[in-house]
Amino acid sequence: MSRATDEPSACGHCGIPARVHYQQWIEPVGWHQWAAPTTTQILARMKDRRTACTNPTTKESQ
């Protein structure tokens, strides 16, 4: 489960940050501890966050 606002270093399985992860359950993996994201996941999350910052969804000039 990946969201555009995931921290780049969040869990590789579910996208929850390490400091609040504890033990989580998701369908494809089951119960799991925090797992380091892959380099590809980190890069994709960084790109998603940058895109979200540069392309806001709300229009201020209406």
Secondary structure, DSSP 4 states (H G I P E B T S, - for coil): ---TT--TTS-TTT---HHHHSSEEETTTEEE---PPPHHHHHHHHHHHHHHHHS-SS-S--
